[in-house]
Amino acid sequence: TDEVGRLAASFDRMLGALALSRAQQQRLVQDAAHELRTPLTSLRANIEFLDRARDLPADDLDLIFSGLRDELGELTALFDELIQLASEPGDAAPPVPLDLAQVVAGAVERFQRRTGREVALVSEPTVLTGSRAQLDRAVTNLLGNAHKFSPSGAPIDVSLAGRAVVVSDRGPGIEPSDQPLVFDRFYRSASARSEPGSGLGLAIVRQIAEQHGGTVTLTEVPGGGVAVGFTVA
């Protein structure tokens, strides 16, 4: 309990934190390598096929180029998400005073313009100090997740109240066994593995929430669907 003992305890905690950080970095690299392999293999196969078959009909060429564009889009999105996850909190722009309601409204407007999906937004002014770009990314990821799992034409509900952003969909819901895992990096449930995406979107939401002193939330919606969100301090 003397000064040397306290120093030793602090040193042990530092070593533990370093070991955890190293393990997390190794896991991220291994998971990223696994996820990158699939789109890269597909791109290589399509390019090699084009190199061998130079006289394909126009319709077949259009189909192949469409696949290449899709794979490049997935690869670009995965790269951006990996950069987001690997970035240290201090790498982001300095936090500034902002109204989270304006951030949410901007993300919703942009999402509606891009997808044409109906969104019902209910919000209240929520002034805080944070990163506008990161909070916008968190809301955008939640909207994209709801869009992916909601039936075509079904509206999405967004609420901001009590310093909590919640996005509710009308999808099939999430199995109870999957619910504790959906915010983990690269995790995708069995029912979602056929859907596009990297499995990083909700992990990024959790990281941003924690950087703003909050946490993530997930509840089932009566009648079907889930409400996924985050809080801020």
N, C-alpha and C positions, 0 to 999 in steps of 0.2 A: 504493500500500500504506500510505499515511499515514492520519491521522485523517480528513481530508476524503474520501479515497477510500473508507474504510470507511463513512462517513456516506452517501456517494452510493450505495454498494452496498445499504445498508439501505433507503434511500429507494426505489431501484429495486424491491427485493423487496416493499415496502409497496404501491407502485403496481401491481405485478403481481398481488398478492393482491386489491386493490380491483377491478381489472379482471376478474379471475376471478369474484369474488363478484357483480359487476354482471351478467356474462354468465349466471351460473347463475340469478340472480333473473329475468332476462328470459326465459330458457328455461322456467323454472317457470311464469311468468305465461302465456306463449304456449301451453304444453302444457295448462295448466289451462283456459284459454279454449276450446281445442279439445275437451277432454273434457267440459266443462260444456255445450257447445252441444247435444249429442245428447239427454241427458235433458230439458233445458229445451225443446227443440223438440217432443219427444214429449208432454210435459206440456201445452204450449200447444195442440197439435193435438187432444188428447183433451178439453181444457176447451172449446175452440171447437166441437167436435163435439157435446158435451153441451148447449151453449148453443143450437145450431141444432135439435137433435133432443130435445125435452123429453118426448116420449111414447114412448120406447123401451120394449120389453118388459123385465120385471124381470131376466131372464137376461142380456140384453145390457148392462143397466146394471151388473150385478154384475161382468161381464167388464171393462168399462171402468174401474170403480172399482178393481178388482184391479190393472189395469195402472198406474193412477195411484199406487196404494200402492207398487208395485214400483219405479216410477221415483223416487218420493220417497225410498224407502229407499236406492236407488243414489246419489241426489244427496246425501243426508245422510252416507253412508259416504265419498263422495268429498270432501265438505267437511271431515270430521273428519281424513281422511288428508292433505289439503292443509295443514291447520293444523299437523299433526304435522311434516310435512316443512319447513314454513316457520319453525318455532319454532327459536330459538337454543338451544344446549345449556344456557346459563345460565337459560333461562326455566323449566326443569323444577324440580321439588322438589329440594332439596339431597340429594346421595347419602347413604345411610345403610348401616350394616352389615346384611347380610341373608344368608339361606341360599337360594341359587338353586334348590335342590331343592324348597323349599317353594313358591316362585313357580311353578315348572314344574308341580308337583302341583296347585296351585290352578287354573291355566289349563286343565289336562287335565280336571279334575273339572267345571269349568264348561262346557267344550266337549262332554263326554259328555252332560251333562244337557240341553244345548241341541239336540244333533244325534242322540243315540242311537247314535252310531258307537262301535265297540269300539276302545279304545286300550290298547296294551301299553306300560307305562311301566317303565323301569329307570333308576334314578338313584342318585347318591351325594351325600352332603353336600358342598356347595360354598359356602363362606363368602367373601363379597366385600363391597366397598363400592360401591353403585350405586343406581340409581333403580328401585324396585320396580315402579312403574307402567309405565315404559318397557320393562323386561325382560318383564313380563307381556304387554305389547302385542306384543313380538317373538315370543314363544312362541305367542300367540293367532293372529298372522298366519301363522306356519308351519303351525299346525294347520288353519286355514281353507284354506290353499293345498293341503295334502294332501287335505283333504275334498273339494275341488272336483274334483280329478283322479283320485281313487281310485274304482274301481267300487263300486256300492252294496253294502253288507254287508262289504266288505273291511276288515280291521283296519288301524290306523295304528300304527306303532312309534315310540316316543319314548325317547331315551336322553340321559342327562346323565352324562358321564364326562370327566375331564381338562379341566374347565372349558369343555367344548363341549356345546352342546345340538344334537341332530340329530333331525329328524322325517322318517321314511321312509314313502312311500306305495306303493301297488300299481298305480299308473296306467300310462299309455302311455310314460312317460319324456319326455325333452326332446332334441330334435335337437342334435347336436354344435355346429352353427352358431348355435343359439340360446343355448347354455349360458353363454357369456360376457356375454350381454345381459340375462338374466332379472332381475338386480338393478338395472337402470336404471329411472329413472322413466318410467312410462306404457308400458313395453315389454310387448307381448303377442305371443307367437308366432302364426303363422298358424293353428295348430290350436286356440289358446286364445281367439281373438277372438270366437267365438260364445258363450263362457262369460261369466257375470256377473263384474263386477269392474272396477277402474279401472287395474290395472297398477301400483299403488303399494305393495301389501302387502310385497313383498320388498325394494323400495327403502327402506322404513321399517325393515325388519329390518337392512339394511346400515348405515343411519344410526345406529341404536341400538347395534349391535355396535361401530362405530367410536368412538362416544361412551364406550364402556366399554373402550376399548383393545384391542378384538378385531377380528375380520374375519368374513366369511361364507364358507360352504363349500357345495359341491354335488358329489355323486358319484352315479354310476349304481348301482342296486341289481340284483344278479344275479337274473335271472328276471323283470325288469320293474320299473319305477318309479324314483324318484330319492330320494336322501337329502339334504335341504336343512337347513342349520343355521347356527349362529354360535358364535364363541368369545368369551370375556371374559378380560381381563387379571387 
